[in-house]
Amino acid sequence: MGYDAFLLLSFGGPERPADVMPFLQNVTRGRGVPPERLAEVAEHYQHFGGVSPINEQCRQLLAALTAGFAEHDLDLPLYWGNRNWHPMLADTLATMRDDGITRALAFVTSPYGSYSSCRQYLEDIAAARAAVGPQAPVVHKLRHYHDHPGFVEPLADGVRQARAGLPQTRPERTRLVMTAHSIPTSMAATAGPDGGRYQAQLDETARLVAKAGAPDLEWDLAWQSRSGPAHVPWLEPDINDHLESLAARGVQAVVVSPIGFVSDHLEVVWDLDTEAADTAKRLGLAYARAATPGVDPRFVAMVRQLVQERIAVEQAADPATVARERLGDVPVWDTCASHCCPPPRRG
């Protein structure tokens, strides 16, 4: 049947102060997040004028993709919809329907598998299609890309560049710390048909980035941006707690690479550039935060390659013969099983 459109599907974020609380209520609906936690996170946004950087980053990525598609004769119109804020996904699908689109490929700005980073986007697509009605376009999500060279290589370059800005310190006194958004341990345990997909993919990405970007440094995976009730276990250690531990062990300099993010989300510019940087300063640690891929040409090319790969799979007599750009071994697949990444138990 083929595909007749491309959809950039992202998380969304507020673009003015009045948007902040409605946006956060969308994000946390049904999750039991205490009002005081919402107020705390809302204050983080106000430090940046009530604006999340994510929507502008999506605009920049969409512009780069539009140019890249045209340059490589990939004749697909490009659309953009969000999970939690405008342009909302249902509105985008309605526009696509009105434009005559019937079958689209979606690139989600999350490389990993878990309920919140994968399955929930599939649920969002289904809910948006139901809202639009019988003529809503079919939308197929592109595969995970946690180990794609177009994701790993810009992260590794970011590590090298960040490290170059630190004072000269012996490798045994310098640490590379990768971070990703923490999730409930119950969600992590079911992130994939055989469990543990989220953490396994992040471990693999961390290993690949460390090998390419700082092979002489020891590295760790830490977590950030916890948002749930205090009594619910989430993945640990928190990045700030981990910096405390490293300082106590004699580490003098830290490079932090937010491998869980494709661009500088608010969780990066607040949780790492503000809170973690303040923690490092208090501890006397030299601190540098490595860049995310953003619109690095290799990352932009990766998105196009994933689209071309899926089109080739669709057209191939034997999909197993289609080459996939990958550096790791943790399995990925084109279509998630119905039981993959169920929602976490609510406690």
N, C-alpha and C positions, 0 to 999 in steps of 0.2 A: 504493500500500500504506500510506503514511503512517508516522509514527514514534510510538512509544509510550513513550519515555524519553529523558532527557538524562543524559550522562555527562561529568563533569569529570575530565579526564585530565591528570595532572601528573607531575613528576619524582620527587617523594618526598624525604624526608629523615629523619635519625635524630631520635628524641625522648627519648633518654637516652644516657649515656656508653657503655653496653654495645652500643648499636646502631651506633656510628660506624664501626668498622672493617668489620663485615659489610655495612653500607650502601655504603661506598666500594669494597669488593670487588665488589659487584653492579654499581656504576656503571662500573668499569674492566675488568670481565672481558673477556679477549681483546684488550685494547688495548696490552699491553706496557708499562704504566706501572710504573716502578721502585718497589720497596717503600719506598725512602726518600722518594719523593714522596708515597706514601700516608700515611706517618707524618707528614710535614709538614702535609698537608691535615687529617689527623685532629687535629693539635694546634690548628688553627684552630677546629674545632668545640668543643674543650675550653675555649676562651676564652669560650664561650657556654653552658657547662654540659653540653656534649655534645648540644645541641638545635639543630636547624635551624629557622629561622622558617617554612619553607615550608608545613609541614602545617597549622599554625595559620592561616596566611594562606588556605589552601584551605578550611578550615572557615568562615572569615569570608566568603569569596566564595560558598561554597555557601549559607550562611544568607541572604546578600543576594540571591542569585539565586532562592532559594525564595520569598522575599517578593515579588520583582519578577515572577516567573512568575504567582503568585497574583493580584497586582494587575492584571495584563494578561490574565487568563483564559487563560494558556498551560498547558493541563492535561497536564503531563508530570511523572512522578515523577523526582526527581533522585538521581543516584548519583555516587560518587567512587572513582576507582582511580588508583594510581600505577605508574610504571615500575619504580622501584628500591627502594621500601620501603612498609610497610603504611600503608593498605590496598592490597594488591597487586592489580593489574588482573585477574588470573585469578580471584582470590577474589571480586572485585566482579562479574565477569561470571557467576560461578556463582550468586551471590545474585540477579542480575537474571533468570537462567534460571529459578530457583526461584520468582521472583515473576511469571513468565509473560511477561516482556519478550521481544519478538522482534526489534525493530528500533530502534536508538538513534542519536542524534546526539551526537558527542563534541566538546567544546571542549578544545583542548590549550593549556596555559599557555605557549605559545611562538608569537609572531606570524609567524615567518619560515620560509623554506624552506632546508633543507640536510639532509644525512643525519641528523645528531644532533637537529636541531630539528623535523624533519617525518617523513622516511622511516622513521626508527627507531621512531617512535610507531606508524606503520602496521604495521611488523613486530611490534611488541609486541602490537598488537590481534590480528593473525593468530595469534601464538603463544599468546596467552591463550585465544582461541576454540578452538584445537586442543586445549589442555589441558582445557577445559571439556567438549568433545565436541559431537556432532551437534546438540544442542539449544541451543547457545550463541547468544545474540542476535547479529544482524548489527549492526556498528557502523560508521557513516559519519563521518569526520572533517570538521568545518567548515573553511571556507577560511581562508587567511592573512588577517590583519587589520592588517598593519603600517601601513597608511595610513588606517585607519578613524578618523573624528573622535573616537570614544569612547576611542581609544588615544592619539591625537596631542594632543588638547586638554588632558587632565590632565598629560601630560608638559610641554607648553608652560607651563601654569600653574606647575608645579613649578620650571621654569627661572626664571620671573619672581620667584617667592617666594624662591628661593635667592639670586638676584642682589640682591634687596632687603636681604639680611642682610650683604652684603659692604661693606667701606669704599668710599666714593665714589672711583671711579677712572675716568679717561678711557676711553672705549670702545676706543681703540686699544691700551690697556694691559690690557684685560680680554678673556678668551677663554672661549668656550663649547666644551666638549669633551664629545662624546657617546661613550659606551662600550657595547660588547657583548662577549659571550663570544668569545674568539678560537677559531678552528678551524684544522685543518691546511689549508695552501694547496691541497693536492690535493682536499680536500673542498669548499673554496670554489669551485674551478674547475669542479666538476660539480654545483653546487647548483641544479639546474633542468634542464629538457629542452634548453635552449640555453646552459647554463653561467652561473655567476656570480650566481645568484639571491639568495643570502644577502647578499652585499655590495651588490648593486643595491638590494635592499629596504631595507637599513639606511641606505644613502646617501639614499634617498628619505625615510625617516622622519626622519633627521637634518635634511634640508633643510626639511621641513614644520615640525618642532619649532622650528628656529632662526627661520624666517620668522614664526611665530606668537608665540614666546616672547622672542626677543631679536634683532629684525631689524637692529639697529645693530651687532651683534657679529660678528666673524669666528668661524668654527666649524671644528672638526676632528672626525674619527671616529678614535678610538683603541680599543685592544683590551685585554682583561683575562682573568684566570683561566686562563691557559694551563696544561695539565696533562700534555702528552705528552712523549715522549723528546726530549732536547735536540737530537739530530741531525735531527729531523723539522721542516721549515719550517712555521711557523704564521703567521697574519695578524699584521702589525705596523703601527704601533708599539705596544708595551706602554704602558699609561697612565703608569706611573712613568717610563719613558724619555721619554715625550712631555712630561711636566711638566718634566723636566730641560731639554729642548730649548726649551720656552716661556720658562722662566726665563732661559736664556742669551740669548734674543732680546729681553729687556726687558719681558716680560709681568709684571704685578704681581698680578693677581687672576684666578681661574679658577672657573667654574661647571661642574661635572661632572654630566651627565645620563645615567643608565644606561638608555638606550633599548632595550637588548637584553633587559630584564627587565620583567615585568608587576607584580612586587612585590619587596619587599626581601629577596631570597634571601641566603644566607650569603655568596655571592660579592659582594653589594653591601655588606653590613655589615662584612665583613672586608677584601675587596680594595680597596674604595673608602673606607669610613668609617674604616678602620684604616690599611692600608698606604699608600694614595695620600694620605690626609690627613697621615700622618707625613712622606711625601716632600715634600709641599707646605710643611709647617712647616719642614723642614730647609732648603728652598730660599728661604724667606721669602715664599712666595706666599700671598696671601689665598685661602681655599679654601671652597667651599660645594657640597654635594652636593644635587642636585635630587631631588624625590620621584618615586617610581614610581606608576603608577595605583592599585595595591592594590584597594580597594573603593570608589573614587571612583564616585559614582552614574552618571556618564557611561560609565565602563568596564563597570559592571554592566549598564546598559541596552544597551551594545553587544553583550554576549554574547546577551542575549535577542533583539536584532534580527538577529543572525546565524542564530539558530535559526529565527526567523520567515521570514527570507529563504530559507533552504534548504527550508523547508516550502512556501513559495510557488513555488520552482523546481520542486519535485516535482509540484506541482499544475498548473503552467502548461502550456498547449498549446505555447507557445513560451518556453522558459526565458530566452532572450535579452531578453525584454520585462520581466523582473523587475528592479526598481531595486535598485542596490547602493550602500550608503553608502561612498564612497571619496573621498580627496583627491588621490591620486597617479595615476601612469600605468603603473607597472611591472605587468605582467599578473598576475592571480591567477585561480584556477580552482577548481571544486568538487571535482573528482576528479583526483588526480595520475596521470600516465602511469606505466606499469610501469617505464620506464627513468629516471624522475625521481630525482635526488639519490641516486646509488649510494654505497655506503660508500667511504671514502678508501682509497687504497693504503696498506698497512702497510709501513713502512720500518724 
